[in-house]
Structures are given as structure tokens and as C-alpha cells.
Amino acid sequence: MDRSEERGGLPLAARGLDFAFANRPVLRGVGLDAAPGRVLGLLGPNGSGKTTLVRILSGVLRSYRGSATLGGREVRDLRQRDIARDLAVVPQESRFGFPFTALEVTLMGRHPHLAGLAFESERDVAIALDALAAAGAGDLADRPVQQLSAGERQRVVFARALAQRPRVLLLDEPASFMDIRHQVELYDRVRHLAETESTTVVTVLHDLNLAAEYCDDVVLLRGGAVLASGRTRDVLTYANLKRTFDTEVYVDLNDLTGKLVVLPLSGRARALLE
Amino acid sequence: MSRRPPTAARLVAVCAALGVFLLLAIAAAVSLGAGPAGLRALLPGSAPDPVARAILLEVRLPRALLAAVLGGSLAVAGVVFQALLRNPLADPYVLGVSGGASIGGALALVLGLGAGAGLPGTLGLPAFAFLGALGALVLIERIATVDGRLTVYTALLTGAIFNAFSAALIYLLQSLASLEQLHAIVFYLMGRVPNDVGMRAIAGLGAFALAATVLLFSTAREFNALSLGEDGAAQLGVDVERLKRRTFVLGSLLTGLAVAVAGLVGFVGLVVPHLLRLLLGPDHRVLLPAAFLGGGSFLVLADLLARTVAPPMEIPIGAVTALVGGPFFLVLLRRRHATHGPV
């Protein structure tokens, strides 16, 4: 890959973040710190405010109270274009209204870097093709995105974020529709970016095992508030998981890596505990 | 099918090809029609024939140019409303401006402003219709703005309801109108390219349509990004609120002017963008200018048909665009589905 634009990561932080949709509070006093070169996992049950947090941190929702900063500057004061030059988002789900090809969608990642009416240069096309290959979607380049499966589409959207050459990568369940091989490849790529280009990574995920395997730090959200945060091995504990998700889980250590393994327990299995 | 991303060279090639096509369409519209007047009358060295010359240059040419401007406006409005609503089935009339324009036009005709000589006779109808369009634009924008944001789906619903409401209001006006007025209203609403618009007015309309198209073209890459949704576009650096508002206003003005002058000419704003998207791909940097030229050509040819199919009768151009455009479009869509799967 062309490294000429390598710029290192930027810190992304929140302090006392409050947000409400039509008087219904969604976030209450949320704080987090994402540092360059580290992968931060955002975990919590449905409706705990994870996606809202992503939308605030990426400048989409600006009527928050408290503080959200990108590279030390308040997000609500930044122009959307300036945010997009530093920060890329991989959303939960993408629907496309028109039959753009995967390569065309990936090239959209160059938008914040291009002047007004410009067409993409040869270099932009090369960056996009690299990004597609890095996202494991090189063979999809010419396919219309509307015809792709959900997992393939997620790979293309990930490629678009890579083509943006971000210093901060915000991922909202980027691999929820992927098979296990592509999930692992995506997170390997994310870790690689954090380690080699010191990209700042924040990722929302539901798969606790992926979180244990890949995240340096974890924030547990519940009801819009932070329940626990810190190093993954300190935070992902049986007690914290039970409090966060309100269900019993089976926790063990992986023999190979020494990292946490979390298994769901069915109603019948939970009954055995009592 | 392997499709490379568009380049500036491709844009120039597409515009050149469609520009030539538009010129040919205008030439055909000028040279064909009832009566013996042909393009030959304009050639140097032929016997001077002032009548033929007048028919060509003072009747057919202005009308062909007006048709080109109207078709281009409607097709561009179609493209940008489809981009705004992220729905290829949207057309320029979907957001309600056309309803406002038709109320204004029908009202002008009931008040007797649409006929006869003098300023009220020639300008009364389009002026009233355009005021109606502006009224609808402001009203719908107000209703659809929630917490300072233009909510596209509220705009869509408001537009649909406003169109239904305006149809009811027009029925009311029709029931109050005389038989002659009723006839005029019906023909106005069916859509027709008027004969009585002067060259200066046409030039003004053309300049406005071109300026609006250029302004919209300047955000072409943002329309591409908008196909990822409003959040997705914002996260790529697009000022989404500004884009939506500009698009809504410019697209509505283009539509409002077209309806004010020509009534409800259907299908141009739906079929032309669709056809061009199938041929050229969805990138708005190529699609938008192509729509202006392609929409212009389409309406020039449709108006030529409307004049020449059953002379000396003229059939309403709205009927031509629907009768020709509809089936053609369906065939194209089926063929496309057969080779590429549903799009």
C-alpha cells in the first residue's frame, strides 16, 4: 500500500456526554478515551446508546451536551468535511439506492480528499483497488453493490472506509453479517492498522469473544451510561457481563491465548445454576 | 459487465454525443411539419420564400428550443429528486410543486387571464402558475422542516397529500368554469408546448435552467455520496442539510417553471433519468449533464410527434410522452433485468 499519507492516529474522547431524542435520554454522562494505536471496544445490550455515540463522534448528531473531541477539538465545531478527512465510519448496515459498483462505492471514500468537481485520479483508483483487496473484496470490484450479499456489502463498505485513509476508524458492528473467516480477516486488518499506522480504532460489537480477542480496552454501556471501562481483561468479567446484559453467561479462558471465552447459556442450562 | 469509474474524458464524450443528438432533434423539429416549408428554405442560393422562412425561424425554431429547455429542466429535476429521495421511482412532480403550479394555472384560466393579447393574456397564466409553485415550495419546506432539518420523507408525504389536495381544488375550479375555460384547463393540465412564448422569454428560461443545472452539477459527487444515506454522506464530509435544501429549492424551481409554461408533461422526468442511468451508470457527474441534453432531445422529438401525427390537429404532448415513454421504458427495464438481474 502507498504509505505517503501515513499520518498517525488522533485521540478521540468524550466527557460527560448527554444526548436525548425528543426528551428521551439516550446517553447519560458518557466518557471514553480512544488513543492512537489502540483498539477500543464498545459493548452493551440493544438500545444502550452505542450507535448514537458513533453518530455523535462522527459529527452527524451535533445537539449533544458535554464534550466530544477529535484530536482535541470539539466535534460540533468542526466542519463535516474536516472530520471526514480524519475519521471514517463503517456503519451497521448499508442500503444503496442506485446500482453503483463496489469500486465506485469504494472511490466515494476519496470524496473528502477531492476538490469540488474533480474526478478521481489514477492514484485514487489505485488506493480504492488496494482498499478493496485489503478488505477481502478485490473480486467484487465490478459488481453492483445492490446485488451483493449482506456480508459482501459489509466488506465493500469497510473498503470504502479504508480508502478514506482515516486517522480514526469508527466501526459499528462492521462484521455482523460476515462469516467467521471474513470477521477474523476484518479485525486482523483493523489491528494491523492500529499497530503499523497507529490508527485510533473504536468498534461497536456484540460478539464478546471477538472483543476479548481484539480489543485493548473496552467500554460497557447500559441504558446510555458507562457501566465499566478499562483494559479488556479487567472489564470483561463474569460479574460485569452479567450486570451489563442481564443474563447468565459461561466464562472461561482460552488455552491458546489466555484470553476470555464467553458462551451463551440456554434457559435450561441457566436453570441448572439454581 | 465491467464498468470503469467515470472520467472527465467520458463526461466530455457523453456531452458531445448528446449535444449533437439534441441539435439533430432540433433540426428535425424545424424542418418537419404541416405544409411544404422545409429546411431548404434556409439554404443560401435557394429562391427566397419569406413565408417558409417565417414558419421555420419564428414558429418552429422557438417552439423546438422551448421544448428543449422544458425537457432538460424536467429531466434534471427528476435526477436530483431521485438522488434526494434515494429512489429511482421519484419524478419531478412527487414533491408537490406541480400541484401548486396547476392550481395557479387553472385559477388564471378561470379568471380569463390565459387568453388574448396583452400582458395578462400572455404572461398571466405562467405567472400565476409559477406563483402557485413557489407557494407550494415554501409551504412544503416549512412543514417538512423539523428541528431545523429538512425531513425528506415528510416532504414526500406532504408533497403527495398536497398534490391530491390541489387536484381536488382544480376539480372545484373546473366545476365553476365555463365550457370554454374548462377545455383550456384540461388542455393546460395535459401538458402542451405553447406557441406564443417569445424568443427573449425562451432565452431567459434557458439561462435559468442552465444556471440551475450547473449549480446542481457542482454538487454531483455529493449526490453520489447521498446514495449511502444521509448519515453515510455526512460521514464522507457532505454538508447534508445544505445539500438537501439546495436540491429541494433548485429542483422545485426547475419543475415549477416547466409546469408554469407547459402544464403537466409527464414521464420526461422519470423515463429520461432512468434510461440514461441504465446506459451510462449512476454517477451524477455524468448523469446530470446528460439528463439536461437527453431530456431536451426527448421533449423536442415528442413535441414533433405531437404536431405531426394527426395534422392539423395537435395531440397533447403529455399524451405523447406517456404513450411513447411508458412502453419503451418497460421494454428496456425487462431487457435489463434479463441480462443483469433486478436493479
HADDOCK unambig.tbl for C-alpha pairs under 7 A between the chains (distance, minus, plus):
assign (segid A and resid 58 and name CA) (segid B and resid 235 and name CA) 6.42 0.50 0.50
assign (segid A and resid 60 and name CA) (segid B and resid 231 and name CA) 6.43 0.50 0.50
assign (segid A and resid 60 and name CA) (segid B and resid 234 and name CA) 6.42 0.50 0.50
assign (segid A and resid 80 and name CA) (segid B and resid 234 and name CA) 6.42 0.50 0.50
assign (segid A and resid 80 and name CA) (segid B and resid 237 and name CA) 4.62 0.50 0.50
assign (segid A and resid 80 and name CA) (segid B and resid 238 and name CA) 6.33 0.50 0.50
assign (segid A and resid 80 and name CA) (segid B and resid 239 and name CA) 6.29 0.50 0.50
assign (segid A and resid 81 and name CA) (segid B and resid 236 and name CA) 6.98 0.50 0.50
assign (segid A and resid 81 and name CA) (segid B and resid 237 and name CA) 3.62 0.50 0.50
assign (segid A and resid 81 and name CA) (segid B and resid 238 and name CA) 6.30 0.50 0.50
assign (segid A and resid 82 and name CA) (segid B and resid 237 and name CA) 6.96 0.50 0.50
assign (segid A and resid 83 and name CA) (segid B and resid 237 and name CA) 6.83 0.50 0.50
assign (segid A and resid 84 and name CA) (segid B and resid 235 and name CA) 5.82 0.50 0.50
assign (segid A and resid 84 and name CA) (segid B and resid 236 and name CA) 5.23 0.50 0.50
assign (segid A and resid 84 and name CA) (segid B and resid 237 and name CA) 4.87 0.50 0.50
assign (segid A and resid 88 and name CA) (segid B and resid 235 and name CA) 6.80 0.50 0.50
assign (segid A and resid 89 and name CA) (segid B and resid 235 and name CA) 6.56 0.50 0.50
assign (segid A and resid 94 and name CA) (segid B and resid 228 and name CA) 6.77 0.50 0.50
assign (segid A and resid 95 and name CA) (segid B and resid 228 and name CA) 6.62 0.50 0.50
assign (segid A and resid 96 and name CA) (segid B and resid 227 and name CA) 5.72 0.50 0.50
assign (segid A and resid 96 and name CA) (segid B and resid 228 and name CA) 5.73 0.50 0.50
assign (segid A and resid 97 and name CA) (segid B and resid 86 and name CA) 4.97 0.50 0.50
assign (segid A and resid 97 and name CA) (segid B and resid 87 and name CA) 5.94 0.50 0.50
assign (segid A and resid 97 and name CA) (segid B and resid 227 and name CA) 5.45 0.50 0.50
assign (segid A and resid 98 and name CA) (segid B and resid 227 and name CA) 6.63 0.50 0.50
assign (segid A and resid 98 and name CA) (segid B and resid 282 and name CA) 6.38 0.50 0.50
assign (segid A and resid 99 and name CA) (segid B and resid 282 and name CA) 6.44 0.50 0.50
assign (segid A and resid 99 and name CA) (segid B and resid 343 and name CA) 6.55 0.50 0.50
assign (segid A and resid 100 and name CA) (segid B and resid 282 and name CA) 6.20 0.50 0.50
assign (segid A and resid 104 and name CA) (segid B and resid 5 and name CA) 6.10 0.50 0.50
assign (segid A and resid 108 and name CA) (segid B and resid 225 and name CA) 6.43 0.50 0.50
assign (segid A and resid 109 and name CA) (segid B and resid 236 and name CA) 6.71 0.50 0.50
assign (segid A and resid 111 and name CA) (segid B and resid 236 and name CA) 6.52 0.50 0.50
assign (segid A and resid 112 and name CA) (segid B and resid 236 and name CA) 6.03 0.50 0.50
assign (segid A and resid 112 and name CA) (segid B and resid 237 and name CA) 5.51 0.50 0.50
assign (segid A and resid 117 and name CA) (segid B and resid 218 and name CA) 6.06 0.50 0.50
assign (segid A and resid 119 and name CA) (segid B and resid 7 and name CA) 5.87 0.50 0.50
assign (segid A and resid 119 and name CA) (segid B and resid 8 and name CA) 6.41 0.50 0.50
assign (segid A and resid 142 and name CA) (segid B and resid 2 and name CA) 5.55 0.50 0.50
assign (segid A and resid 142 and name CA) (segid B and resid 3 and name CA) 6.53 0.50 0.50
